[in-house]
């Protein structure tokens, strides 16, 4: 099958990047990761990309033209889809208008609940019964685009931040690949 060229945006650990790369090695998985973008030079995901010889660009988001640099590289590597995976910067309206292809994101809550930052902390504070993760298209509203896939679990009474994160991320590792399959196989 002809795979779509994907670029993964990261800021930290890169465990979703790792998982997507592993999945993309299946001959019938719809994407191939051609480029990684990080706004953080110290992100562990950067080392991981280097180790696997995936071109990786590190951008300084304080530099006025950083989005143009990204866009040039997206063109250069003929990227068809951007997968945000723990990229902790907001994608600007201009960027979305310039990159006319799909941009998807994974968020550690059952959207539309708990958009934005400090998700786990807020989930615990409000004593939610259920939580999970959401893969959605990115639009101009923060965590507001159309939902592609969601997975959920019941929160245990004595749950803390670290086990909430662990359980959520375990679900992310199946939700993100499934969402990508859904995008390219179903009539979206
Ligand atoms: C993921 O759990 C993702 O849901 C979250 O960052 C983590 C990145 O982990 N994203 C957000 O909170 C976006 N608002 P990773 O770097 O190990 O893939």
Boltz pocket constraint, residues with backbone or C-beta under 6 A from the ligand:
constraints:
  - pocket:
      binder: B
      contacts: [[A, 10], [A, 11], [A, 12], [A, 13], [A, 14], [A, 15], [A, 16], [A, 17], [A, 85], [A, 86], [A, 87], [A, 88], [A, 106], [A, 107], [A, 108], [A, 116], [A, 117], [A, 119], [A, 169], [A, 172]]
      max_distance: 6.0
